[in-house]
Amino acid sequence: MIKPRRILLVEDDSMEAELTLAALEECDLASEVVVARDGEEALDYLHCRNGFAGREIGNPAVMLLDLKLPKLDGIEVLQHIRSNENLKLLPVVVLTSSNHERDVTASYEHGVNAYVVKPVDFGEFVKVIKQLAIFWTVNNEPPPGSLKR
């Protein structure tokens, strides 16, 4: 049996978040998906503070991170993660509608593990999300100790 692993979805657009959640449900991996609506809330989750103070300790298997976010944008979140000893090995996949070269370059310069442009077609979007979820929650071997803190 596959042990469920958490996914942190950081997406401010409620429609995009719902589409991503629907696509993840189709994977039937029984992974817990936590949604953060802005960059600040994502960091609150990762640091178990504010609204997430009582959550189960441990990093998610992967973070799906949008770039255009309120409060702290995706690049700022990524910078924080890569500079924090407890978070620096967390796999981060940028999942965005931007295919601008500057966004792709900035993401990789700040240590993103993958950069995925959201397909416009829902069927293709579901396919991409399924592939991401299966890879990061089933096939990928996380760094030792990275899922616990």
Legacy VTK file of the C-alpha trace (Angstrom):
# vtk DataFile Version 3.0
C-alpha trace
ASCII
DATASET POLYDATA
POINTS 149 float
0.000 0.000 0.000
1.231 3.484 -0.873
1.673 5.728 2.133
-0.169 9.003 1.510
2.079 12.039 1.275
1.022 15.631 1.629
1.059 18.111 -1.220
1.112 21.839 -0.547
-0.678 23.731 -3.305
0.029 27.468 -3.255
-2.545 29.122 -5.511
-4.488 32.358 -5.007
-6.964 31.887 -7.856
-9.855 29.830 -6.463
-10.842 28.469 -9.894
-7.256 27.332 -10.606
-7.045 25.776 -7.138
-10.319 23.878 -7.683
-9.159 22.618 -11.092
-5.877 21.435 -9.585
-7.660 19.743 -6.678
-10.058 18.027 -9.114
-7.120 16.810 -11.187
-5.339 15.524 -8.069
-8.488 13.684 -6.953
-8.522 11.833 -10.270
-5.089 10.409 -9.396
-6.670 8.504 -6.502
-3.446 8.578 -4.483
-5.213 9.501 -1.240
-2.636 12.212 -0.653
-3.622 15.064 1.591
-3.618 18.355 -0.302
-3.296 21.569 1.670
-4.109 24.812 -0.134
-2.405 28.082 0.766
-3.919 31.168 -0.897
-0.853 33.430 -0.763
2.888 33.287 -0.179
2.637 34.290 3.457
0.129 31.533 4.197
2.427 29.006 2.491
5.271 29.972 4.825
2.917 29.850 7.818
2.078 26.270 6.846
5.716 25.273 6.400
6.700 26.827 9.734
3.640 25.457 11.618
2.549 28.909 12.748
-0.584 31.051 12.908
-3.501 29.060 11.434
-1.257 25.996 11.044
0.259 25.994 14.550
-1.383 22.681 15.451
-0.754 20.808 12.226
1.163 17.551 12.021
4.871 18.285 11.866
6.731 17.454 8.681
7.278 18.851 5.241
5.012 17.971 2.339
6.290 15.617 -0.352
6.113 18.497 -2.824
4.973 22.087 -3.079
3.103 23.177 -6.210
3.808 26.900 -6.315
2.188 29.598 -8.421
4.375 32.640 -9.102
1.830 35.456 -9.088
0.687 35.548 -5.467
-0.454 38.239 -3.034
1.623 39.240 0.008
4.747 37.297 -1.061
5.159 36.186 -4.653
6.351 32.724 -5.638
9.986 33.781 -6.116
10.067 35.295 -2.608
8.600 32.090 -1.180
11.179 30.057 -3.074
14.014 32.280 -1.788
12.847 31.766 1.787
12.571 27.998 1.369
16.035 27.612 -0.145
17.627 29.751 2.588
16.015 27.810 5.462
17.857 24.774 6.810
14.637 22.834 7.548
13.069 23.558 4.158
15.917 23.797 1.650
15.474 20.221 0.382
11.698 20.534 -0.082
10.823 19.723 -3.711
9.170 22.744 -5.309
7.409 22.666 -8.662
6.396 26.006 -10.115
2.929 25.519 -11.602
2.042 28.726 -13.399
0.486 30.188 -16.506
3.620 32.256 -17.163
6.045 31.087 -19.808
8.051 34.340 -19.672
11.765 33.680 -19.871
12.469 35.937 -16.876
10.096 33.891 -14.667
11.587 30.579 -15.786
15.132 31.872 -15.277
14.388 33.411 -11.862
12.711 30.203 -10.705
15.683 28.037 -11.624
18.146 30.561 -10.234
16.356 30.244 -6.893
16.417 26.453 -6.853
13.084 25.270 -8.216
12.999 21.537 -9.004
10.682 21.863 -12.019
8.812 24.544 -13.930
5.460 23.608 -15.474
3.306 25.929 -17.554
-0.381 25.194 -16.997
-2.036 23.935 -20.162
-5.186 25.804 -21.198
-7.084 22.617 -22.102
-8.569 20.995 -18.971
-7.971 17.438 -20.198
-4.307 18.216 -20.782
-4.134 20.023 -17.418
-5.483 16.929 -15.619
-2.916 14.770 -17.407
-0.059 17.072 -16.347
-1.242 17.218 -12.715
-1.562 13.419 -12.574
1.985 13.021 -13.866
3.311 15.511 -11.316
1.427 13.906 -8.430
2.482 10.380 -9.282
6.115 11.360 -9.698
6.427 13.435 -6.522
4.229 11.371 -4.186
4.916 7.839 -5.430
8.008 7.553 -7.626
10.335 10.168 -6.125
12.458 9.156 -3.150
12.605 12.207 -0.857
15.858 13.222 0.834
16.355 11.369 4.156
14.524 13.094 6.976
12.939 15.679 4.703
9.357 14.634 5.481
9.937 15.031 9.218
11.106 17.997 11.231
LINES 1 150
149 0 1 2 3 4 5 6 7 8 9 10 11 12 13 14 15 16 17 18 19 20 21 22 23 24 25 26 27 28 29 30 31 32 33 34 35 36 37 38 39 40 41 42 43 44 45 46 47 48 49 50 51 52 53 54 55 56 57 58 59 60 61 62 63 64 65 66 67 68 69 70 71 72 73 74 75 76 77 78 79 80 81 82 83 84 85 86 87 88 89 90 91 92 93 94 95 96 97 98 99 100 101 102 103 104 105 106 107 108 109 110 111 112 113 114 115 116 117 118 119 120 121 122 123 124 125 126 127 128 129 130 131 132 133 134 135 136 137 138 139 140 141 142 143 144 145 146 147 148
